[in-house]
């Protein structure tokens, strides 16, 4: 067995983590692209409703959000289901890092992020119910948006930063791992500053994980020699 062939099995976990983290970033970028193109009408209706109610977009009455959702059913359903994918990919990446490095923080943070992310996503799908008779919890979707989205974003960021530091400690993609940590922490702090500055009207968005996940993911893929 040559050194090269021995190295590939040893870093198989790095390739799995790399593809999963890259997929996480690309899924979030894809969602953003869909929101600004296919979802332009949805976003315009939401902004108009916020203006009528004199509130921030995230504070629009839940019944109003339900009516807007049902006015754009295909877009709302497809993107709502698609948005459940990024935390699954993040968890897969964190699981691979755990297998390769023994680190558990990234794994458990990704598990927590998935639970909160899916809870929020499933609540969002509840907006397809009768706007005048929304199920329990779904009727609180509006007030829950900022805290839940902020929580899932920060948990995902902790998972990413922890994964990066574990990878760096294992001696793999050290520069990319440290860059992912620095960028992730910086974006997390900026997101919290923006949250406070908006009067807690705008959450920390899950997009804060994109630069770090993409950079670290690509570096891990390259570390396998593929």
Buried (B, 14 or more C-beta within 10 A) or exposed (E): EEEEEEEBEEBBBBBBBBBBBBBBBBBBEBBBEBBEEBBEEBBEBBEEBBEEEEBBBBBBBBBBBBBBBBEBEEBBEEBBEBBBBBBBBBBBBBBBBBBBBEBEBBBBBBBBBBBBBBBBBEBBBBBBBEBEEBEEEBBEBBEBBBEBBBBBBBBBBBBBBBBBBBBBEBEBBBEBBBBBBEBBBEBBEEBBEBBEEEEBBBBBBBBBBBBBBBBBBBBBBBBBEE
